[in-house]
Amino acid sequence: MKGITSVVVVGLITGTFVASYGDSPFTPSHLVGARTLPEPTMEPPTTPKVGDEQPPRDPFTPYSIGPTKGWSYDDLTPAEQAVVDRGIATNSEAVHAAFDAATIQQAQVAATEAAAISLGVSDLWSIGVVP
């Protein structure tokens, strides 16, 4: 009798130990009927309803400020007008053009790296492709 009790106790402890690690053949009740999510792919995203599509926004166009007209130069204080005048005198268009060129170059590098990753190539230089 003592041997049978020991076997039952050891069996209960082992069963509890195995079940606590999640290797149980039982499905938890909160997962019954749950739909599994598909694996992520490199395919373009889908739109759930036809007509909800939005064209991609050009990243180099400014956002709209809305229905207000914004500020005019005459609405600024003399100190603010001095700051604006100093900005106009420093040729900010050249700075913006240089920033646009650098952004376009970095976008091309990012697209190249994303394509290499999706193809499973970690280093383009190793296969003779110069990005």
SVG drawing of the C-alpha trace seen along z (x, -y; Angstrom):
<svg xmlns="http://www.w3.org/2000/svg" viewBox="-16 -96 48 98">
<polyline fill="none" stroke="black" stroke-width="0.4" points="0.0,0.0 2.9,-2.3 4.5,-1.7 1.2,-2.5 0.7,-5.7 4.3,-6.8 3.7,-6.1 0.5,-8.1 2.1,-11.0 5.1,-11.0 2.7,-10.7 0.7,-13.7 3.8,-15.8 5.2,-14.9 1.8,-15.6 1.7,-19.0 5.2,-19.8 4.7,-18.9 1.4,-20.8 2.9,-23.9 5.5,-24.2 2.8,-24.4 3.6,-21.1 0.1,-19.9 -2.1,-18.3 -5.0,-20.4 -6.0,-23.6 -6.7,-26.5 -10.3,-27.6 -9.4,-31.2 -7.8,-29.8 -10.6,-27.5 -11.9,-28.8 -9.3,-31.5 -8.2,-32.4 -4.4,-32.5 -2.9,-35.6 -1.2,-35.1 2.6,-35.4 3.8,-38.9 4.7,-39.2 6.3,-41.7 3.1,-42.0 1.4,-45.4 -1.2,-46.0 -4.8,-45.4 -7.7,-47.8 -10.7,-46.3 -13.3,-48.2 -13.2,-49.3 -13.2,-53.0 -11.2,-53.6 -7.9,-53.8 -5.8,-56.8 -3.0,-57.8 0.4,-58.0 1.3,-61.5 4.4,-63.1 6.8,-63.5 8.2,-66.7 5.0,-68.7 4.1,-70.7 1.0,-69.8 -2.0,-72.1 -2.5,-74.5 -6.2,-74.0 -9.0,-76.5 -7.2,-79.4 -5.2,-81.8 -2.1,-81.7 0.1,-84.6 1.2,-87.3 4.4,-89.3 2.4,-92.4 0.9,-90.3 4.4,-89.8 6.0,-92.0 9.1,-94.0 11.4,-91.4 9.7,-88.6 10.0,-90.5 13.8,-90.9 14.1,-87.1 12.2,-86.6 14.4,-89.1 17.5,-87.5 16.3,-84.1 15.5,-85.5 19.0,-87.1 20.7,-83.7 19.3,-82.0 17.3,-79.3 16.3,-77.9 19.8,-76.5 19.6,-74.8 16.2,-73.3 17.4,-72.1 20.4,-70.4 18.1,-68.7 15.8,-67.5 18.7,-66.0 20.0,-64.3 16.6,-62.9 16.1,-61.5 19.5,-59.8 18.8,-58.3 15.4,-57.1 17.1,-55.3 19.6,-53.6 16.8,-52.5 14.8,-51.1 17.9,-49.2 18.5,-47.8 14.9,-46.8 15.0,-45.0 18.2,-43.2 16.6,-42.1 13.5,-40.8 15.7,-38.8 17.6,-37.4 20.9,-39.0 22.6,-40.6 25.4,-42.4 25.1,-43.6 28.8,-44.1 29.4,-40.4 27.5,-39.5 29.0,-42.4 26.1,-44.8 26.9,-48.4 23.9,-50.2"/>
</svg>
